[in-house]
Amino acid sequence: MNDQVHFSALSEAQSVLSGQSIFLVADSVAYAASGAEAILRPLLADRTVEIFDSFEPNPKVNEVEACAAALRKSKAETILAVGGGTAMDVAKLANWLTAQNAGKEEILHGVWESPQTPLPLIAVPTTAGTGSEATHFAVVYVDGHKHSVAHPLIRPSVAVVDGTLTASSPPMLTAQSGLDALCQAIESIWAIGANETSLPFAREAMGLAWENLEAAVNAPTPTVRDAMARAAHLAGQAINLTKTTVPHALSYTITSAHGLPHGAAVALTLAAALEFNGEVSESNCLDSRGSVAVRERMMMIYSAMGACDAAEAAGRFNGLVKAIGCPTNLAEAGITKAAQVKRICATVNVERLANNPRRLTPEDLRGLL
């Protein structure tokens, strides 16, 4: 499939809209409030358009299956996804499952024999956060448990990144989405999967998010919104190559069991992970390139924050999180019981955990929390 990104006005999307029959997966509130609906209406006027908007934040498997059923029935030629990470994931998964003629059981087992190429998918994000328009994986919750479905063909064909579409995002959504982008960039830099291809994406994304997130929340301008939209997309490009690490691994149950939005849930342990990974040694290093290589990448992170070491960087990070109104510890997020912490540790995402550059014991996980 094509791998294109357009950092441009959505009104210029006519050139990438192919086919007469369009299946539109849209967050109905964001579709209208972002201005995307008004822009796309004339572009889609001469086409047959079926809209699917029956989903809530953190996509559930029944919503994905309903979308796939509607997509099969529509006989669409192209899929257009407009909204935040949930809209993207629902569209990506429905498109994938339809092409494979698959469903819930295949999601759970993740085995794809002779995968079929799905329909062209054009992704238009209306939040500056997940970068889902740039990744080859998608998240879905099955019976309250998070599953990640991954395959190169899941990645959207085209991404249209237009910062003006995020202008209507309220401050708290901007904060939570922006934290997701910033954490993705930081985690990508220290991840075992980091390499010379991923690092330029991650470093630029981190720099843009670090310099612009507070203003995007508290005093947004079009320039700042554009910077955050670019940061989110580049962070998506980075984790598409490297995947994420321990803050994301711990975040999923914090979101599903305690209702803290994803970006804020990830940020909850990022500062602690900064200090933890900053103390990597040869005896606990999981990166085959060794602890010296990890420490060099950690220094990239400290430098971008204007810090000298892990402790100072962690303090600066938590200062930013506080400045945009998000919690910096479990108690502030309403998680105060030992049993709650135990459950978060017990349900940690082991795949993401294995991508962390320093080995974590059960005691280490509890320490981070």
C-alpha positions as CSV (number, residue, x, y, z in Angstrom):
1,M,0.0,0.0,0.0
2,N,1.0,3.6,-0.5
3,D,2.8,5.4,2.3
4,Q,1.9,9.0,2.0
5,V,1.5,11.9,4.5
6,H,0.2,15.3,3.6
7,F,0.9,18.1,6.1
8,S,-1.7,20.4,4.5
9,A,-5.2,21.7,4.6
10,L,-7.9,19.1,4.5
11,S,-9.5,21.0,1.6
12,E,-6.7,19.7,-0.6
13,A,-7.6,16.1,0.1
14,Q,-9.5,15.8,-3.2
15,S,-6.4,14.4,-4.9
16,V,-6.3,11.4,-2.6
17,L,-10.0,10.5,-2.5
18,S,-10.4,7.7,-4.9
19,G,-13.6,5.8,-5.9
20,Q,-17.3,6.8,-6.0
21,S,-18.3,4.9,-2.9
22,I,-16.8,6.1,0.4
23,F,-17.2,4.5,3.8
24,L,-16.7,7.2,6.4
25,V,-15.7,6.2,10.0
26,A,-16.1,9.3,12.0
27,D,-16.3,10.4,15.6
28,S,-19.6,12.3,15.2
29,V,-18.7,15.1,17.7
30,A,-15.2,15.7,16.4
31,Y,-16.3,15.4,12.8
32,A,-18.6,18.4,13.2
33,A,-16.8,20.4,15.8
34,S,-13.3,20.2,14.1
35,G,-14.7,21.7,10.9
36,A,-13.9,18.5,8.9
37,E,-17.6,17.9,8.0
38,A,-17.9,21.4,6.5
39,I,-14.7,21.0,4.5
40,L,-15.4,17.4,3.3
41,R,-19.1,18.0,2.4
42,P,-18.4,19.6,-1.0
43,L,-15.6,17.2,-1.7
44,L,-17.9,14.2,-1.1
45,A,-21.0,15.7,-2.7
46,D,-20.8,13.7,-5.9
47,R,-20.0,10.4,-4.2
48,T,-22.0,7.8,-2.3
49,V,-21.1,8.0,1.4
50,E,-22.0,5.7,4.2
51,I,-21.2,6.9,7.7
52,F,-20.3,4.7,10.7
53,D,-20.1,6.5,14.1
54,S,-21.4,3.9,16.6
55,F,-18.4,3.7,18.9
56,E,-17.1,5.2,22.2
57,P,-13.6,6.0,23.4
58,N,-11.3,2.9,23.7
59,P,-12.8,0.8,20.9
60,K,-14.6,-2.4,21.9
61,V,-14.6,-5.6,19.8
62,N,-18.4,-5.5,19.3
63,E,-18.0,-1.9,17.8
64,V,-15.3,-3.1,15.5
65,E,-17.3,-6.1,14.3
66,A,-20.4,-3.8,13.7
67,C,-18.2,-1.5,11.7
68,A,-16.9,-4.4,9.7
69,A,-20.4,-5.7,9.0
70,A,-21.5,-2.3,7.8
71,L,-18.4,-2.0,5.6
72,R,-19.0,-5.4,3.9
73,K,-22.6,-4.4,3.2
74,S,-21.6,-1.0,1.8
75,K,-19.4,-2.3,-1.0
76,A,-17.2,0.8,-0.6
77,E,-14.1,1.4,-2.7
78,T,-12.3,3.7,-0.1
79,I,-12.5,4.2,3.6
80,L,-12.1,7.6,5.2
81,A,-11.4,7.8,8.9
82,V,-11.9,11.2,10.7
83,G,-11.4,11.7,14.4
84,G,-9.1,10.7,17.2
85,G,-7.3,7.4,18.0
86,T,-10.6,5.5,18.5
87,A,-12.0,6.4,15.1
88,M,-8.6,5.4,13.5
89,D,-8.4,2.1,15.3
90,V,-12.0,1.2,14.5
91,A,-11.5,2.0,10.8
92,K,-8.2,0.2,10.6
93,L,-9.5,-2.9,12.3
94,A,-12.8,-3.1,10.5
95,N,-10.9,-2.7,7.2
96,W,-8.5,-5.4,8.1
97,L,-11.1,-7.9,9.4
98,T,-13.3,-7.3,6.3
99,A,-10.4,-8.1,4.0
100,Q,-9.5,-11.2,5.9
101,N,-13.2,-12.3,6.5
102,A,-12.2,-12.5,10.2
103,G,-13.7,-11.6,13.6
104,K,-13.2,-11.8,17.3
105,E,-11.4,-15.1,17.5
106,E,-8.8,-14.0,15.0
107,I,-8.2,-10.8,17.0
108,L,-7.6,-12.9,20.1
109,H,-5.2,-15.3,18.4
110,G,-3.5,-12.9,16.0
111,V,-2.7,-15.5,13.3
112,W,-3.0,-14.4,9.7
113,E,-2.5,-16.9,7.0
114,S,-2.2,-15.5,3.4
115,P,-3.4,-12.0,4.5
116,Q,-5.5,-10.1,1.9
117,T,-4.8,-6.4,1.1
118,P,-7.6,-4.2,2.6
119,L,-9.2,-1.2,1.0
120,P,-7.4,2.1,0.6
121,L,-7.7,3.9,3.9
122,I,-7.3,7.7,4.2
123,A,-6.8,8.8,7.9
124,V,-7.6,12.3,9.0
125,P,-6.8,12.9,12.7
126,T,-8.7,15.6,14.6
127,T,-6.5,15.3,17.7
128,A,-2.8,15.7,18.2
129,G,-2.0,12.6,20.1
130,T,-2.1,9.0,19.1
131,G,-0.4,9.1,15.7
132,S,-2.6,6.2,14.8
133,E,-2.8,7.4,11.2
134,A,0.9,6.5,10.9
135,T,1.0,3.0,12.6
136,H,0.5,-0.6,11.5
137,F,-1.2,-1.6,14.7
138,A,-4.6,-0.9,16.3
139,V,-6.0,-1.3,19.8
140,V,-9.2,-3.0,20.7
141,Y,-10.7,-4.0,24.0
142,V,-12.2,-7.6,24.4
143,D,-14.0,-8.3,27.7
144,G,-12.2,-5.3,29.3
145,H,-8.8,-6.5,28.2
146,K,-6.7,-4.5,25.7
147,H,-5.4,-6.3,22.6
148,S,-3.1,-4.9,19.9
149,V,-3.5,-6.2,16.4
150,A,-0.5,-5.7,14.2
151,H,0.3,-6.2,10.5
152,P,2.1,-4.0,7.9
153,L,-1.1,-3.9,5.8
154,I,-3.1,-2.4,8.6
155,R,-1.4,0.9,8.3
156,P,-3.5,3.6,6.5
157,S,-2.7,4.3,2.9
158,V,-2.6,8.0,3.3
159,A,-2.6,10.4,6.3
160,V,-3.8,14.0,5.9
161,V,-2.5,16.0,8.9
162,D,-4.2,19.4,9.3
163,G,-3.5,21.2,12.5
164,T,-6.6,23.5,12.1
165,L,-8.8,20.4,12.7
166,T,-7.5,20.3,16.4
167,A,-8.5,24.0,17.1
168,S,-11.8,23.0,18.7
169,S,-10.2,20.4,21.1
170,P,-10.9,21.5,24.6
171,P,-7.9,22.1,26.9
172,M,-8.1,18.8,28.8
173,L,-8.4,16.7,25.6
174,T,-5.5,18.7,24.1
175,A,-3.4,17.9,27.3
176,Q,-4.2,14.2,27.3
177,S,-3.6,13.8,23.6
178,G,-0.4,15.8,23.7
179,L,0.9,13.8,26.6
180,D,0.4,10.6,24.6
181,A,2.4,12.0,21.7
182,L,5.2,13.3,24.0
183,C,5.4,9.9,25.9
184,Q,5.4,8.0,22.6
185,A,8.4,10.0,21.4
186,I,10.3,9.7,24.6
187,E,9.7,5.9,24.9
188,S,10.7,5.4,21.2
189,I,14.0,7.0,21.9
190,W,14.9,4.7,24.8
191,A,13.1,1.6,23.4
192,I,15.1,-1.5,22.5
193,G,13.6,-1.1,19.0
194,A,15.2,2.3,18.5
195,N,17.4,2.6,15.5
196,E,18.9,5.2,13.1
197,T,15.6,5.3,11.1
198,S,13.3,5.8,14.1
199,L,15.4,8.3,16.1
200,P,15.0,11.3,13.8
201,F,11.2,10.9,13.9
202,A,11.2,10.5,17.7
203,R,13.6,13.3,18.4
204,E,11.8,15.8,16.2
205,A,8.4,14.7,17.7
206,M,9.7,15.1,21.3
207,G,11.2,18.5,20.6
208,L,8.0,19.8,19.1
209,A,5.8,18.4,21.8
210,W,8.1,19.5,24.7
211,E,8.2,23.1,23.3
212,N,4.6,23.4,22.4
213,L,2.3,21.3,24.6
214,E,1.9,23.7,27.5
215,A,1.0,26.5,25.1
216,A,-1.4,24.3,23.1
217,V,-3.3,23.7,26.3
218,N,-3.1,27.1,28.0
219,A,-2.6,29.6,25.2
220,P,-3.1,27.9,21.8
221,T,-2.3,29.6,18.5
222,P,-2.5,28.1,15.0
223,T,1.3,27.8,14.9
224,V,1.3,25.8,18.2
225,R,-1.6,23.6,17.0
226,D,0.3,22.9,13.8
227,A,3.4,22.0,15.8
228,M,1.5,19.6,18.0
229,A,-0.2,17.9,15.0
230,R,3.2,17.4,13.4
231,A,4.6,16.1,16.7
232,A,1.8,13.6,17.1
233,H,2.2,12.3,13.5
234,L,6.0,12.0,13.8
235,A,5.6,10.2,17.2
236,G,3.3,7.8,15.4
237,Q,6.0,7.2,12.7
238,A,8.5,6.6,15.5
239,I,6.5,4.0,17.4
240,N,5.4,2.4,14.2
241,L,9.1,1.3,14.0
242,T,10.0,0.8,17.7
243,K,6.7,0.3,19.6
244,T,6.4,1.6,23.1
245,T,7.7,0.5,26.5
246,V,6.9,0.3,30.3
247,P,4.7,3.5,30.7
248,H,2.4,2.3,28.0
249,A,2.6,-1.3,29.3
250,L,1.2,-0.1,32.7
251,S,-1.3,2.4,31.3
252,Y,-3.8,0.1,29.7
253,T,-5.3,-1.2,33.0
254,I,-5.1,2.3,34.5
255,T,-7.4,3.4,31.7
256,S,-9.7,0.4,31.5
257,A,-10.1,-0.2,35.2
258,H,-9.9,3.4,36.6
259,G,-11.1,5.6,33.7
260,L,-8.0,7.8,33.3
261,P,-7.7,8.8,29.7
262,H,-4.9,7.1,27.8
263,G,-2.4,9.9,27.5
264,A,-2.7,10.9,31.1
265,A,-2.4,7.3,32.2
266,V,0.8,6.9,30.3
267,A,2.3,10.1,31.7
268,L,1.5,8.9,35.2
269,T,4.7,6.7,35.2
270,L,6.8,8.3,32.6
271,A,8.9,10.4,35.1
272,A,9.6,7.4,37.3
273,A,10.5,5.4,34.2
274,L,12.9,8.1,33.2
275,E,14.8,7.8,36.4
276,F,14.6,4.0,36.4
277,N,16.0,3.6,32.8
278,G,18.6,6.3,33.5
279,E,20.2,3.8,36.0
280,V,20.5,1.0,33.4
281,S,23.6,-1.1,33.8
282,E,25.2,-4.1,32.0
283,S,23.7,-6.5,34.5
284,N,20.1,-5.4,33.8
285,C,20.2,-4.1,30.3
286,L,17.9,-5.8,27.8
287,D,19.2,-3.9,24.8
288,S,21.8,-6.0,22.9
289,R,23.8,-2.8,22.1
290,G,24.6,-2.5,25.8
291,S,24.0,0.0,28.6
292,V,26.3,2.6,27.2
293,A,24.2,2.9,24.0
294,V,21.0,3.2,26.1
295,R,22.6,5.9,28.3
296,E,23.5,7.8,25.1
297,R,19.9,7.8,24.1
298,M,18.8,8.8,27.6
299,M,21.1,11.8,27.3
300,M,19.2,12.8,24.1
301,I,16.0,13.0,26.2
302,Y,17.6,14.9,29.1
303,S,19.1,17.4,26.6
304,A,15.8,18.0,24.9
305,M,14.2,18.8,28.2
306,G,17.0,21.2,29.1
307,A,18.1,18.8,31.9
308,C,21.5,17.4,33.0
309,D,20.3,14.1,34.3
310,A,17.4,11.7,34.8
311,A,16.3,13.2,38.1
312,E,16.1,16.8,36.7
313,A,14.4,15.5,33.6
314,A,11.8,13.7,35.7
315,G,11.1,16.8,37.7
316,R,10.7,18.9,34.5
317,F,8.4,16.3,33.0
318,N,6.1,16.3,36.1
319,G,6.2,20.0,36.1
320,L,4.8,20.1,32.6
321,V,2.2,17.5,33.5
322,K,1.0,19.6,36.4
323,A,1.0,22.8,34.4
324,I,-1.5,21.3,32.0
325,G,-3.8,20.0,34.7
326,C,-3.0,16.2,34.7
327,P,-2.1,13.9,37.6
328,T,1.5,13.0,38.3
329,N,0.9,10.1,40.7
330,L,-1.6,7.3,41.4
331,A,-3.2,9.1,44.4
332,E,-4.0,12.2,42.3
333,A,-5.6,9.8,39.8
334,G,-7.8,8.3,42.6
335,I,-5.8,5.0,42.8
336,T,-5.0,4.6,46.5
337,K,-5.4,0.9,47.4
338,A,-2.8,-1.8,47.4
339,A,-5.2,-4.2,45.6
340,Q,-5.5,-1.7,42.8
341,V,-1.8,-1.5,42.3
342,K,-1.5,-5.2,42.5
343,R,-4.0,-5.6,39.7
344,I,-2.2,-3.1,37.5
345,C,1.0,-5.0,37.9
346,A,-0.7,-8.3,37.3
347,T,-2.2,-7.2,34.0
348,V,0.8,-5.3,32.6
349,N,1.3,-5.7,28.9
350,V,4.3,-8.0,28.7
351,E,5.1,-7.3,25.0
352,R,5.5,-3.6,25.7
353,L,7.4,-4.4,28.9
354,A,9.9,-6.5,27.0
355,N,10.8,-3.5,24.8
356,N,12.0,-1.5,27.8
357,P,15.8,-1.1,27.8
358,R,16.2,-2.1,31.5
359,R,14.8,-5.3,32.9
360,L,11.9,-4.9,35.4
361,T,11.1,-7.2,38.3
362,P,7.7,-7.3,39.9
363,E,9.1,-5.1,42.7
364,D,10.4,-2.6,40.1
365,L,6.9,-2.3,38.6
366,R,5.4,-1.6,42.0
367,G,8.1,0.9,42.6
368,L,7.3,2.8,39.3
369,L,3.6,2.9,40.4
